[in-house]
Amino acid sequence: MFVVLAALAVILGLFVLLARRIRRRGLTGGVVSVAEEIYRPSAQRSRVVIQAEVRAEAGTPDV
């Protein structure tokens, strides 16, 4: 029983460390956009439109 609880604590601790690292590096956008594309396609479409408008204002070419 103790081994199972210790393993669970270690796994949860690793998740906390991973979450801190992701927040520091700003890597959450990719995961969020995939989830939005699946569950809220209208939000993904508006994000694409907003990005295109920002690029047009900045004068950068579309890729």
MOPE-V276269 format. One record per pair of residues at least 4 apart in sequence whose C-alpha atoms are under 8 Angstrom apart, sorted by sequence separation. I is the first residue (numbers start at 1). J is the second residue. D is the distance in Angstrom with one decimal. If there is no record, write none. Layout:
BEGIN
I,J,D  I,J,D
END
This chain:
BEGIN
1,5,6.4  2,6,6.1  3,7,6.1  4,8,6.2  5,9,6.1  6,10,6.2  7,11,6.2  8,12,6.1  9,13,6.0  10,14,6.2  11,15,6.3  12,16,6.3  13,17,6.3  14,18,6.1  15,19,6.1  16,20,6.3  17,21,6.3  18,22,6.2  19,23,6.2  20,24,6.2  21,25,6.2  22,26,5.9  23,27,6.7  27,31,7.9  28,32,6.2  29,33,6.0  30,34,6.3  31,35,6.4  32,36,6.1  33,37,6.0  34,38,6.3  35,39,6.1  36,40,4.8  37,41,4.8  40,44,6.8  41,45,6.3  42,46,6.3  43,47,6.2  44,48,6.3  45,49,6.3  46,50,6.1  47,51,6.1  48,52,6.2  49,53,6.3  50,54,6.2  51,55,6.2  52,56,6.1  53,57,6.2  54,58,6.2  55,59,5.9  56,60,6.4  22,27,5.3  23,28,7.0  35,40,7.8  36,41,6.4  37,42,7.9  55,60,5.3  56,61,7.6  22,28,6.5  37,43,7.3  55,61,7.1  36,43,6.5  37,44,5.3  55,62,7.2  36,44,6.1  52,62,7.5  33,44,6.9
END
